[in-house]
């Protein structure tokens, strides 16, 4: 992994969206709901005001519109501030 978050940011790999069918109709990718949980892959060092609580490997819940999507080697990741993470699962 070549991405190292800075300050109080974390790199998260979102959990795959659930495959749902409604009465035999397959819902297209564009209509699937974004996952709201994922796994922390990398963490920054924190700031003088905010200590890093998250560690690599934590399963977390985050807000629906949190973070910035980044694509690397065909995989999608999210970079967000630690404060945007709602809970550790």
N, C-alpha and C positions, 0 to 999 in steps of 0.2 A: 504494500500500500504506500503510495507516494504522497498522500495527503496528511498533513499534520496541522490540526486546528490551532489557532492562536488564541491567547488570552482565555476567556471563559466560554469558548465554543467547543462543541462536540460534533463528531461525525457519526451519523446513524444510518444503518442499512434498514430501510423500511421492510416490514413483514410483507410477504406477497398478498395481493388482494384476493379475497375469497372468491372462488368460482361459484356463482349462483345461477340456477336456472329457474324460470318461472313458467310452470306448465309446459315444459319442453322448449321454451324460448331461451336461447343463450344470450346473455346480456353482453354487449360489446365492451371492449376495454375502456372506451371513452365514457361510458355510463357507469362504470364500476366506482364504488366509493373508495376514496383514498384510505389506506390503512392508517391507523392512529397509534400504532405501536411498532417498535423496531429494536434493534440491538446496537449498542454503542460500540463502534469500531476503533475510535481514537478520541482522545481528550486533550485539551490545551492545558497549560500550567496554571490557569486561574489568574486573578488579578489581586492587587493588594487589598481590595475591598471585598472580594468574593473568593472563598476557598472552593476548590473543585471537590464536589461530593461524588460525582459520577466516576465510574471506573470502566475500563474496557471489559466488555462482556455483559454489562448490565442490560436487562430487558426493560424498556421504558415505554411510557405513554406520553404522547405529546399532542398539542393542539392541532386542529384540522388544517390551519393555514400557517403553521409554524415552519420556520427554516427556509433555506434556499436549496432548490434542487440542483445537484451536480451530477453529470454523467461522466464516468471514467471506465474505459474498456468495455463499453456496452452495458454497464451496471449503473443503476440510479441510486444516489445517496442523498442524504440531507445534511446540511451544516446548519446548526442553530446554536443559540446561546443556551447555556445551562439553565437559565431562568425560564426558558420556553418549555422545558421538560416538566410535565405535570406530576409524574410518579415513577417509581421503580417497581416493576412487577416482581 
